[in-house]
């Protein structure tokens, strides 16, 4: 995978599609990576087939990117700066941002700090939890630091520990990430995000919070219920893909990116 340098780290990414096509920057969720979140569920293929340039970053601490173990390295504002730095490295002035779960929070902070760089936003797997939080995640950090999965009794902790083991993740980096990356946004901050936004959450997702209250805080947001999908399965849902492509297509043809 190609890499770029930012904040003294080497960060990996995948870049597919025509270089002069409208760009969609994909930002994955906690304990995932670009391959698991975007390639395997078919998002990269769906976007490039629809005429977009699809760019998927491996967030710091994940995938093929560098993995610091200090919690302060994982504040969402810091990871949002990584996403914008990737646009800089690729010479892109603007892009659509699509984040899932933790990636949605990162995309929101990026849109707040760099409104002039963001065309459309898609938040997946995170609704009202963007503002109200997503519950007690300390058991997840404990699960990641446990000697083995057999030592983990908390159900949510077991789910994320098993996922981290499956993806061969650096568990110390993930424990630091989950400690620092959950900074909520305020309703006023959400109201300041002017980019058109689609918020998609599975109806069986018990982590994200509903999408409708979050959309109501924003000037140009729409909510989407992804029927009969939980947090893990909603990301690859076919109806979600169709809704996102329809949403991104509901705009004048973008000029080529410089």
N, C-alpha and C positions, 0 to 999 in steps of 0.2 A: 504493500500500500504506500502511496506517496505520503509525505509528511511536510508540515510547515512548522516554523519556530514561533513561539509566543510565550512570554512570561518565563523564559528560561526552560521551557519544556518543548519537547518534540511531540506534535499531535498529528494523528493519522486521519486520513479521510479517503473517501471514494468519490470520484467525479465522472459521471456518465452522461451521455447525450450530446447534442450539438452545442458547440461552444458559443454560438450566437443565439441560442434559444433562451427564453425566460428561465431564470434559475430558481430552484426550490432547494433551500438549505434544510436538511433533515437533522433533527437533534433528538437523540434517543433517550430512553428512560434509565433509571437507576439499575445498576447491575447488568445492563444489556450492552450492546455495542451496535455499530452500524450494520454489521452483517445480520445479527439476530433480529434487530428491530425493523430494518428496512429492506434488506436484500431477500432474506428467506421468506418474509410474508408477501413479497411481490411488489412492494412499493416502488423500488427503483425501476423495475420493468414497466409498471403501469404509468409512471410519470414520463419516462423517456418515450414510451409508445405514444403518449398523448402530446409529444412535442416539447417537453420540458427538459432542461438540464438539471439532473438530480445529483445533489451533492450531500453526502452523509458523513458527518464528523464522528470520530470516536472521541467522546468527551474525555478529558483528563481523568485518570484513574480507571479507565475502561478500555477494552479492546487492545489495539496495538499502540495506543498513546502512552506517554509517560505516566507514572503512577506515584505521585507524592503521597506521603503518609500523614501529612499535617492537616488537621481539619480546616484551618483557615484557607487552604488552597481550594476548597470546594464550595465557597460561598457562591450562590447563584449569580451574583453580579460579576464574579470573576470568570465563571464559565460562560456567561453571556459575552464577556469581552473576548473569550476564545472564539466564539462563533463569528463575531464581527471581524476579528483578525483573520479568519479564514476567507471571508469575503475580500478583505484587503489583499491577502496573498494571491488570490485568483483574479484580482483586478476587477472585481464586481462592485459597482456603486450601490446596487439595490438587489433585493431578492425577496421571494416569498419565504417565510419561515414556518416550518411545521415541526412542532415538538410534541413528544409523547411522554406523559407522566412527568417525571423530573424535567424532561426536555421541554415540556410546555411551560414550566416555571422559568426555565432559562430563556426561552423565546420571549416571554412576557417582559423579563428584565431587559433583554436586548431591545425590544420595541420601545420601552420607556427611555432608555439611554440613547438610542440611535433611531429616532422615529423616521429620519430622512433616509434610512437604509432599508426600511421594511415596506414592502408592497402589501401583501395579504398575510394574515396569520391563521394558522390552524393549531388549535390546542386539542390533543387527544388524550384520553385517560386522566384528565384533571378538570374538574368543574369547580364547585364552590370550595373545595379543598385548597384551591389557589389562595383563598383569602382566610378561610377558617382553619386551615391546617388539615392534616390527614391522620390524626390520631397519634397514639403513642408508638413511636418507631424505635424506642430504646431496645425492646426485645430483638429487633432485627440486628442492631449492632452487636448485641450479646450473641446472637446466633452466628454471626459472621466470625466472631472471635472464639467460638467454642471449638474444642479439639476435633469434633466430628459431628456430622448430622445426627448421629445417635444420641448425642448429648443435648439436643435441642428439643424442648417440649412445646414451646409456643407455636401455634399453628402458622401465623404469619411469618414468624422467624424461620420455621422449617421451609416454607415456600421459597423465601428469598435465599436461604442458605443452599437449598437444593439447586436453585437456578444459578447461583454463583459457582457452585461446584461443576455444574454442567457446562458452563461457559469458560471454565478454567480461569476465573477471575482472581485478582490479587485481593484477598479478603481484608487485609489491613487497610488498603486504599479505600475499599468500599465502606468499611466501618467508619473511616474518617469522613467519607463523603456523606453518609447518611446522618452523621452528627451535625454537619454544617450546611447542608444544601436545602433545608426545608424552610427557609425564610419566607414567611407569608407576605403577600402584597395587601395593601389597604384598598377599600372600595374606591377611595379617591384616586389611587394609582391606577386601578383598573379603568376608571372613568377617563383617565388621561390618555389611554391608548386609542388613537384615532384610526388605526388601520382596520379595514374590514376583517372580521374574525369569525371563524367557524369553530364551535366547541363541541366535540363529539365524545360521548361517554357511554359505555355499555350499561344496559339496564340492570345487569347483575353485578356491576362493579361496586364493591363495598369499600373501596379506598378513595375514589376520586371526588365524591360529592356530586350532586346533580348539576347539569350544565346550565339549566335555565336561570337560576339566580345569578350566576356569574355573568351570563350574557346580558341580563337586565342592568348590570352595573356599567356596561360599555356602550358607547354611542353607536357602534356599527357591528354588533355581534349577533349571531344566530346560534341557537342550540340544536343539537342533533342527538336523539336517543338511538343508540346502536342496540337493536333489540336482541335480547337473550344472550348477551355477551358479557363476560366478566373482564377484569382488568387485563388478564393475560391474552385473552382471545379477541378482544375488540380491535386490536391494532391491525389484524389482517383481514377484517371483515369486508366482504365484497360490497355491501351497501355503503360502508364507510368510504371505500375507495371511490365509488361512483359519486357520492356526495362531495368529496373533496375535489375531484376533477371538475364537477359541475360548478362548484364554488370558485375555483381558480379560473375557470373558463369564462366566468361572468364578468368580463372586463374587456376593454379594447385591447387589441393585440399589442403586446409590449414591444418596444424597439429592441434591437440587439444590444446586449450588455457590452460596455466598453471594457 
